[in-house]
Amino acid sequence: MTMWDKIFNRDQFLAGILFGVLLPVVFYLALRLLDMGVYAIFQTNMLALPEYLYILSLAINLFAIKYYFVNLKYDKTGRGVLIVTFAFALIYFVLY
């Protein structure tokens, strides 16, 4: 069993919270870099408002939720990801 298998294949609530926070942050940074690259080339933003990047970055958690609940049957990890996703969505709607 490799190190990645030990990290990603565990049924722990704390691991779900960790994945639920890290996945949107990494995806947001990737979207932001893509948006900056498009702006540098075409002098126009790919997305008009940066708030859209926040909500798009939360969408990656939907795939993680499906993966842990349906494919692996890891309820604790799936709940952790789900709670973080709801918390981030609530923060988004309060701020914007």
Backbone as CSV, one residue per row, in Angstrom:
resi,resn,N_x,N_y,N_z,CA_x,CA_y,CA_z,C_x,C_y,C_z
1,MET,0.845,-1.176,0.000,0.000,0.000,0.000,0.889,1.237,0.000
2,THR,0.631,2.132,-0.946,1.455,3.326,-1.068,1.004,4.398,-0.083
3,MET,1.779,5.458,-0.016,1.466,6.549,0.888,0.146,7.215,0.491
4,TRP,-0.099,7.364,-0.801,-1.329,8.009,-1.262,-2.554,7.170,-0.927
5,ASP,-2.421,5.860,-0.988,-3.536,4.995,-0.604,-3.867,5.155,0.875
6,LYS,-2.845,5.305,1.695,-3.073,5.488,3.126,-3.748,6.827,3.413
7,ILE,-3.413,7.853,2.640,-3.973,9.180,2.874,-5.408,9.269,2.364
8,PHE,-5.656,8.819,1.140,-6.953,9.035,0.509,-7.972,7.941,0.793
9,ASN,-7.565,6.791,1.213,-8.491,5.689,1.455,-8.622,5.402,2.945
10,ARG,-9.227,6.340,3.653,-9.477,6.135,5.073,-10.844,6.726,5.394
11,ASP,-11.540,6.066,6.289,-12.867,6.500,6.683,-12.781,7.217,8.021
12,GLN,-12.365,8.483,7.969,-12.238,9.296,9.172,-12.845,10.666,8.931
13,PHE,-13.565,11.157,9.913,-14.235,12.449,9.808,-13.230,13.574,9.589
14,LEU,-12.123,13.546,10.308,-11.105,14.588,10.182,-10.477,14.595,8.788
15,ALA,-10.293,13.418,8.207,-9.769,13.344,6.841,-10.749,13.979,5.865
16,GLY,-12.051,13.785,6.084,-13.056,14.410,5.230,-13.029,15.920,5.329
17,ILE,-12.854,16.419,6.544,-12.759,17.871,6.721,-11.518,18.404,6.013
18,LEU,-10.410,17.697,6.145,-9.168,18.107,5.489,-9.339,18.129,3.974
19,PHE,-9.914,17.083,3.391,-10.123,17.038,1.939,-11.121,18.104,1.510
20,GLY,-12.148,18.325,2.328,-13.154,19.316,2.005,-12.605,20.733,1.972
21,VAL,-11.559,20.991,2.731,-10.930,22.311,2.722,-9.877,22.402,1.627
22,LEU,-9.056,21.378,1.480,-7.946,21.437,0.535,-8.378,21.415,-0.930
23,LEU,-9.362,20.606,-1.269,-9.778,20.502,-2.670,-10.263,21.831,-3.238
24,PRO,-11.164,22.559,-2.574,-11.571,23.843,-3.149,-10.449,24.876,-3.199
25,VAL,-9.564,24.858,-2.216,-8.465,25.824,-2.223,-7.547,25.579,-3.417
26,VAL,-7.194,24.336,-3.651,-6.323,24.001,-4.789,-7.024,24.306,-6.112
27,PHE,-8.314,23.960,-6.198,-9.069,24.211,-7.422,-9.250,25.710,-7.652
28,TYR,-9.455,26.481,-6.582,-9.559,27.937,-6.707,-8.258,28.523,-7.248
29,LEU,-7.133,28.078,-6.708,-5.845,28.588,-7.179,-5.621,28.248,-8.649
30,ALA,-6.025,27.046,-9.055,-5.891,26.658,-10.467,-6.790,27.524,-11.350
31,LEU,-8.025,27.774,-10.923,-8.922,28.635,-11.692,-8.402,30.067,-11.762
32,ARG,-7.851,30.533,-10.660,-7.314,31.902,-10.627,-6.123,32.039,-11.575
33,LEU,-5.243,31.046,-11.587,-4.110,31.080,-12.519,-4.580,31.023,-13.961
34,LEU,-5.587,30.216,-14.241,-6.146,30.138,-15.593,-6.764,31.470,-15.987
35,ASP,-7.482,32.095,-15.077,-8.101,33.386,-15.342,-7.040,34.456,-15.601
36,MET,-5.967,34.432,-14.823,-4.889,35.397,-15.029,-4.182,35.151,-16.352
37,GLY,-4.026,33.890,-16.740,-3.400,33.579,-18.017,-4.242,34.033,-19.190
38,VAL,-5.546,33.856,-19.105,-6.437,34.322,-20.168,-6.403,35.840,-20.251
39,TYR,-6.361,36.505,-19.096,-6.292,37.966,-19.094,-4.981,38.449,-19.718
40,ALA,-3.888,37.765,-19.448,-2.593,38.174,-19.995,-2.565,38.033,-21.512
41,ILE,-3.254,37.033,-22.030,-3.227,36.804,-23.478,-4.249,37.679,-24.206
42,PHE,-5.478,37.693,-23.723,-6.568,38.336,-24.461,-7.007,39.681,-23.872
43,GLN,-6.413,40.123,-22.770,-6.770,41.359,-22.098,-8.247,41.422,-21.704
44,THR,-8.812,40.257,-21.388,-10.175,40.179,-20.888,-10.246,39.043,-19.877
45,ASN,-11.084,39.202,-18.897,-11.218,38.161,-17.883,-12.101,37.042,-18.396
46,MET,-11.753,35.825,-18.054,-12.559,34.675,-18.410,-13.878,34.740,-17.655
47,LEU,-13.812,35.062,-16.395,-14.999,35.211,-15.555,-15.068,36.671,-15.123
48,ALA,-16.223,37.270,-15.281,-16.350,38.698,-15.025,-16.123,39.047,-13.559
49,LEU,-16.613,38.227,-12.656,-16.500,38.532,-11.238,-15.721,37.438,-10.521
50,PRO,-14.819,37.806,-9.642,-14.056,36.784,-8.913,-14.923,35.936,-7.980
51,GLU,-16.127,36.425,-7.650,-17.010,35.640,-6.787,-17.400,34.319,-7.443
52,TYR,-17.435,34.317,-8.769,-17.766,33.081,-9.477,-16.691,32.012,-9.269
53,LEU,-15.460,32.449,-9.099,-14.386,31.488,-8.846,-14.598,30.765,-7.525
54,TYR,-15.120,31.462,-6.533,-15.367,30.835,-5.238,-16.405,29.719,-5.361
55,ILE,-17.502,30.012,-6.015,-18.570,29.030,-6.109,-18.173,27.879,-7.034
56,LEU,-17.398,28.171,-8.073,-16.909,27.097,-8.944,-15.930,26.192,-8.206
57,SER,-15.142,26.761,-7.321,-14.187,25.936,-6.583,-14.886,25.002,-5.604
58,LEU,-16.089,25.351,-5.168,-16.843,24.448,-4.304,-17.399,23.254,-5.070
59,ALA,-17.562,23.402,-6.368,-18.132,22.323,-7.169,-17.256,21.072,-7.155
60,ILE,-15.974,21.221,-6.961,-15.086,20.051,-6.935,-15.411,19.145,-5.755
61,ASN,-15.956,19.715,-4.690,-16.320,18.895,-3.536,-17.471,17.948,-3.844
62,LEU,-18.296,18.287,-4.816,-19.388,17.387,-5.186,-18.850,16.052,-5.691
63,PHE,-17.768,16.107,-6.435,-17.150,14.869,-6.915,-16.537,14.069,-5.764
64,ALA,-15.944,14.770,-4.812,-15.374,14.091,-3.643,-16.468,13.458,-2.796
65,ILE,-17.594,14.149,-2.641,-18.712,13.597,-1.876,-19.226,12.324,-2.530
66,LYS,-19.411,12.359,-3.841,-19.878,11.169,-4.556,-18.866,10.032,-4.431
67,TYR,-17.604,10.360,-4.557,-16.564,9.339,-4.486,-16.570,8.640,-3.133
68,TYR,-16.644,9.408,-2.055,-16.569,8.797,-0.723,-17.869,8.140,-0.301
69,PHE,-19.015,8.722,-0.635,-20.290,8.113,-0.239,-20.661,6.919,-1.108
70,VAL,-20.549,7.052,-2.423,-21.066,6.038,-3.342,-20.012,4.986,-3.679
71,ASN,-18.846,5.428,-4.105,-17.839,4.473,-4.583,-17.167,3.705,-3.447
72,LEU,-16.732,4.413,-2.414,-15.983,3.757,-1.340,-16.829,3.378,-0.138
73,LYS,-18.027,3.940,-0.029,-18.908,3.706,1.122,-18.270,4.159,2.432
74,TYR,-17.536,5.278,2.377,-16.916,5.864,3.563,-17.816,6.991,4.062
75,ASP,-18.685,6.675,4.998,-19.657,7.645,5.474,-19.013,8.772,6.279
76,LYS,-18.061,8.462,7.107,-17.448,9.498,7.954,-16.691,10.519,7.109
77,THR,-15.921,10.053,6.166,-15.168,10.956,5.310,-16.111,11.783,4.443
78,GLY,-17.138,11.148,3.907,-18.118,11.869,3.101,-18.840,12.942,3.888
79,ARG,-19.165,12.645,5.146,-19.818,13.647,5.997,-18.906,14.829,6.270
80,GLY,-17.624,14.560,6.459,-16.674,15.658,6.674,-16.602,16.587,5.484
81,VAL,-16.532,16.012,4.293,-16.492,16.823,3.077,-17.805,17.588,2.916
82,LEU,-18.920,16.937,3.210,-20.235,17.559,3.067,-20.410,18.730,4.030
83,ILE,-19.970,18.586,5.260,-20.092,19.664,6.244,-19.259,20.869,5.837
84,VAL,-18.045,20.627,5.362,-17.195,21.734,4.928,-17.804,22.423,3.715
85,THR,-18.371,21.654,2.803,-18.996,22.237,1.615,-20.168,23.130,2.001
86,PHE,-21.013,22.663,2.916,-22.131,23.486,3.378,-21.632,24.737,4.096
87,ALA,-20.595,24.606,4.886,-20.057,25.763,5.607,-19.512,26.802,4.624
88,PHE,-18.755,26.353,3.618,-18.221,27.278,2.616,-19.343,27.925,1.811
89,ALA,-20.378,27.156,1.470,-21.505,27.714,0.721,-22.235,28.753,1.561
90,LEU,-22.406,28.485,2.840,-23.057,29.448,3.722,-22.234,30.731,3.835
91,ILE,-20.946,30.584,3.970,-20.058,31.758,4.028,-20.151,32.551,2.720
92,TYR,-20.184,31.864,1.596,-20.300,32.527,0.301,-21.590,33.350,0.225
93,PHE,-22.712,32.752,0.607,-23.983,33.451,0.502,-24.106,34.593,1.505
94,VAL,-23.452,34.492,2.633,-23.466,35.590,3.588,-22.628,36.751,3.072
95,LEU,-21.470,36.448,2.488,-20.585,37.505,2.011,-21.070,38.143,0.716
96,TYR,-21.663,37.353,-0.178,-22.028,37.885,-1.486,-23.521,37.876,-1.693
